[in-house]
Structures are given as structure tokens and as C-alpha cells.
Amino acid sequence: RRHATDMAIDTLSIRIEHRLHSSQLTKTDLNAIRTHFSEQKISSLTPFIIRKTDVRHTEQTYTTTVIATDHTAPITRNFHVQKGQYFTRDDVTNKRQVCVVESSISKKLFGTQNPCGKQILLHIDDKMLQFKIIGLMEELPEDRVLSDDYGFRRNRRLEMVHKLKFMTGIAQPQTDWKRNQTAFHIPLSLMAEPFTYDWIIAKADPDKLQEIAAETQQIM
């Protein structure tokens, strides 16, 4: 079943739900939403692919998470960059091997040093690729990571996470990513095609969330 859920005041989380496993969304779904809605209803639409992987720097190797997305992610999900910058549309289009690092994994790899400009290796689609770190994500207090700063309504959090655990089994990796802040954000275009999306997140008109959610389920 495909669902568009009003998980935040101005954010829709679009995914496919099954009782025993999770399925993914495709470019066809993404394009259908973009074509159907005006910018007044959905101002930003961002796909996400989330994978566990290894990161290597000098002699250190850690298991981490890769979030493959595009340049709209900071707008759609209210991400903040503390140092450097997020990757741009041009970076995504030209498949530049740049990344943005979250706070906890940055501390493990570099201590208190500024990670921007440093090189790391990420295991992507059975290849070890070299990336240049161009940004460091702002560190969030743990009690805020799953709430307003990531676009979630605080009073809906437990209800939605419980539902996701039961329906799809993919909530735990998602909450690990947000709580532990150990992910690298990379341009979506670096993933081997054909690929599917785990999530599509939409920044939507807060006065028309229910209407947009219902329309989304109809067109997909």
C-alpha cells in the first residue's frame, strides 16, 4: 500500500507499506507527484535512499549510513549545515564525489578537527569511492532529533514510529540514523541505476496537507 502521511506541520512522508517487508518508490512515482502538484501545494520534493555501508579514513573503518539524496534535502527536511555547505544541484548533475558528514561519525574519524576538505572512502554499490567532505551537519540534542528539527510533530512521533515498525520493519534504521547522527549525505546521482527510493519527502502547503495526502495516494 502506498501512503502519504502528514507527519509534520508542512511535511509529507511518502512511502510504500507492506506488513512483512518494505518496498520502494520509483522515478515514475516521483515524476507523477511533480507533474500533478503546483509549486503552491508542494514547494519541495526530495527522494531518499538509505543504506548501511563502511567508511574508511587512514587506518580507521566504521560501519555507517549513507543517505543518497539531492540538493533539496536541507529545505525539505530542515537540515542545517554547521560548517561548509550542502551539495548543490550542479554537484548532483555532474555526479561529483562530495559528501556532507553528520556529527557523531565526524568525531570518530577526525576528533575535534574541521572535517571539511578531508578525503574519505565510502563503500557504494560494491565499489570503494573517494569522497571530499564539503560540509558538517549541525549537531542536534537527542530529544530534538526526531521532533521539530527533522519536521516531525513531537506528539505524533511515538505513534508513527510504532506503526512503521509493525507495518514495514524499517523504522529502526531510520531512528538510528536520526538519533546517532552517523550518516554521510551523498548526491543521489552516484547510486547505480536502476535504483528505487526508500522515502519521498514533500514540503507542502500546511493548510492543505490532508488534501495533498489524499491526492497523492490517488495518483500513485
Secondary structure as GFF3:
##gff-version 3
##sequence-region A 1 220
A	DSSP	beta_strand	2	6	.	.	.	ID=ss1
A	DSSP	beta_strand	11	16	.	.	.	ID=ss2
A	DSSP	alpha_helix	27	36	.	.	.	ID=ss3
A	DSSP	beta_strand	42	57	.	.	.	ID=ss4
A	DSSP	beta_strand	60	69	.	.	.	ID=ss5
A	DSSP	alpha_helix	73	77	.	.	.	ID=ss6
A	DSSP	beta_strand	81	84	.	.	.	ID=ss7
A	DSSP	alpha_helix	89	93	.	.	.	ID=ss8
A	DSSP	beta_strand	98	101	.	.	.	ID=ss9
A	DSSP	alpha_helix	103	110	.	.	.	ID=ss10
A	DSSP	beta_strand	119	124	.	.	.	ID=ss11
A	DSSP	beta_strand	127	137	.	.	.	ID=ss12
A	DSSP	alpha_helix	142	145	.	.	.	ID=ss13
A	DSSP	three_ten_helix	148	150	.	.	.	ID=ss14
A	DSSP	three_ten_helix	154	156	.	.	.	ID=ss15
A	DSSP	alpha_helix	157	167	.	.	.	ID=ss16
A	DSSP	alpha_helix	171	180	.	.	.	ID=ss17
A	DSSP	beta_strand	183	187	.	.	.	ID=ss18
A	DSSP	three_ten_helix	188	190	.	.	.	ID=ss19
A	DSSP	beta_strand	199	204	.	.	.	ID=ss20
A	DSSP	three_ten_helix	206	208	.	.	.	ID=ss21
A	DSSP	alpha_helix	209	219	.	.	.	ID=ss22
###
